[in-house]
């Protein structure tokens, strides 16, 4: 049996190891939380530009689901990411979705390379640049093959950008050429 005490009978080595473990774990939790907050913030900004509610960017797996659907892919690929070895296919569909989303934000197809290597930078640029979501880009959208699409009608829903309605100017009634002041109330 190994002893946790040093040769002089003290437990200082074990205490130091425990302290280092606690500090490393706390540092890891802080870094993980910071990455989560920043990426969720970026995704929520992208979702708002695309006409989706911002809260979808803050839900851990649902944000990937929504990201895939905005890119024209089946959202359930976000769940496949948790399956060992098969999760690589989910990564491929996430890259295809990023390509499609980039085209809808009027970015060239080369932007997907930035997403592949540093997705956080890609999200940050799309979140804060002045690009506008176009639900029908000119060309180049890659749609998932039939075997990769969900079978349920509910799961096949691909959200489109919600139109923004500007107030329309009031239309003037055509004037009567014989009465240029408009119709008069006969009660007076």
Order of alpha helices (4+ residues) and beta strands (2+ residues): alpha-alpha-alpha-alpha-alpha-alpha
